[in-house]
């Protein structure tokens, strides 16, 4: 890269720290002659004050200074401005001091007496490196700002707020708790956060805490050592270990048994884990995103969820609105799912009939986005023409004039109360067929059984 492609030299801000008057004046003369703006001082304390007040593009500092030495200036500069390059200068060149300076982030190490052309070359190359680093950062930031999580469909005000929140949350390392009813797209949001984060190039691992027994959960999350239990014929890495440097998404965290909550808390606090049957802790670097449809604060108050784990996970929260509150997004979502299902099922379908779309917009969607996707998939599978007509929609959507799920409560219902009502309603429509009910709700049969047991609904079926 030639000089014309980087910032004009008249704009470069250099800080020179040298306590030998003649050496400082000579070097300052050289740098200003090259066209750089050069501020010089003979005191390390003054250099620290200057660094505290402004950012420089390049710092040149003598290693041996009174009171505050060059290593302290290097460390301060790097802590305040990681992209600012630092060149160390000394008449006491040793291998140890050179290694120490480079380890702390120095760009180059000049030994006195230095050649003037060497100074010019090293300064120019350090500034080019800084410009490339800054340009790369600008490009990445611009990409992140312009990039919308493509899989998240919605133009409603509520979804715009969610997307804005995602862009704020994603670049941080904080753990995130996603709240919302079943089927609102919590995993989709978790994946979007990961894709927009500094961990995007590493693993994203999703785990549903409501689908496994305690023993299987421990084995899946933590892995096991050989002979840890009968049948463990070889060592196995768990999901947490395989996700090292990446993101772990724990769905339905409210269903996690308390004994597992303790183990998870240790991983978050200590940044290490133990395989089942293991004795040596393994270090892990993970970001956790948890999701639940439950009121976790209520679960904490009831003693079913650990308060310390709740605060560890709920550093930042993202709330997803139910589909009924973002009805304007239904046509967008319906057409999005239509395009996907046409491709998956290899059907020649062009559009959704306006009357069918009107019915979709009028329905209250207790199963949220997941239920809408299931309805569109069913319609595409059944359709024998180029347009999705009302006749291809489920009967309970076609008969909206006489049936609706969302009832008028005398008080605002909790998420738990809504879920209980929803499960009862779906089971009634499926005449007690749990397999069919689970399919409609978009969960597996084991998860449905666990929910029914938790809410005491077995006798209703």
Protein Blocks (a to p, Z undefined) as FASTA:
>chain_A
ZZklmccfklpccddddfbfklmmmmmmmmmmnopacdddfbfklmmmmmmmpccfbdcd
dfbdghiafklmmmmmmmmmmmlccddddfkdcfklmmmmmmnopabdcdddddfklmmm
mmmmmmmmmmmmmmmmmmmmmmmmmpccfklgcjbfklmmmmmmmmmmmmpmbdcddedd
ehilpmmmmmmmmmmmmklmmccddddfklccfklmmmmmnopaehkbghiabccddfkl
mmgoiacddehkllpcfklmmmmmmmmmnopacdehiabdcddddddddddfbdfklmmm
nopacfklmmmmmmpccddddfklmmmlmmmmmmmmmmmmmmmnopacfbdcfklmmmmm
mpgolnlmmlmmmmmmmmmmmpccfbdcfklpcfklmmmmmgcfbdcdfbdcdfklmmmm
mmmmmmmmnnopaklmmmmnopafklmmmmmmmnopmmmZZ
